[in-house]
């Protein structure tokens, strides 16, 4: 599929509308009662996650018959075309459950084993981050770029700790190691928005160590098209199979890798 032809423009428009419809449901249910269950000690899922995911899948399968689906709460559906959609219906579930208005819908399109479209939507602020491969990145209708900060001493670093206690401990130790050499940090509570904020320069760098492909798929293209680079914590280029990510502009990215190379967070698998 050619990402520059008119048919693909229709794909993008349809996908954006599906994501916005999903976001409206999240907003409508935000202050209401939710059924919460636990996939792990601090890994939550709600009936809203599941309902929204079902609606996204139904809408995508109606709009793009035969498309494949990879989604957080559902069994995968093999593609019968060249399109596979990667879905996170609610990134930031803990924020959502606790009434913190910072969460997102994440949707990415993969063709020929490459992510060619990424969408991250913050429905509480009506902020939609999206990028098509080789066509720049946008926040709503405005072009975005990663921060121009070159050194950690000037950087605001975003991060999240995920569901692994051991990895969280080494991440906190790394932050303490860096503390006198950075401006400040923010723990985001949503990897999707953490990466989107790095893509538009609201933060200067974002890192995470416990991700699935639906967490990072959209960001792979959004960060890249905003002029940033992504790698895993071992320094290898980030991909759909990565479970960790570091995102920033090339200079800051290099400075971070250099100053953290001996830390347990970087060294340990």
C-alpha positions, 0 to 999 in steps of 0.5 A: 500500500502506497502511503502517499496515494489518495486511498491511503489518505482515506485510510488515515481519515477513517482511522482517525475517526475510529480513534476519536469515537473510541476516545469519546466513549472513554470520556463519557465513562471517565467519571462513571462506575467501572468494573476493575480487574487485575492482570497483575499486582499493579496491572489493571483492566476495566470493562471500559478497556474491553468495550472500547477495544471491541468497538475499535475492532468492529469498526476497523473490520467493517472499514477494512474487511480482512484486515489483521488485528493485534490488540491488548485485550483480544486474541489476534486476528490474522490478516487476509490483506496487507493491513494489520492494525495494532490497538491499545484501547486505553493506555494509562488505565491506572490513571483512568481508574483513579480519575487522573485525566491523562490517558490515550487511545493508541492505534498503528497500522502495519503493512509489509512488516513496517509501521506506516501510520501511528495515532495517539489520541488524548481525548480529555484534551482533544489532542491527536498525535499522528504520523504517516511514514515519510510524511512528518508528524502532527499534533492535530493540524500542527507540525511537531518536532522533538526537542532541540536540547542536546545535553542532559543537564538541560533536559526534562525526562519523562519515564514510567516504571511498568509492572516489573518491580526489579526493573522499576528499582533499577530505573529509580537507581538510574534516575538518582545516578543522573539527578545532579546532571538533569533538569528534572523528571516526570513520571507520566502514567501513560507510555503512549502520551509519554512518547508523544510528549517527547515527539512534540518537545514537551519533554526532552526524552522518554524511557520505559522498560516494560512495553508491548507492541501496542504500547509503542507501535504508534510512537515508532513512526510518530517519534521518527517523523518528528525528527527523533530516534528510538532504541531499546535499553541495550541501544539497539533500534526499537521495533515492534519486538522491543520491550523497552524504549528510549526516545529523544533527538539524536544528540540527547539520545546519544548523551543519555546512552553515554551517561547511563551505559554502566547502570543496571537499568541499561545492562540488565536484560 
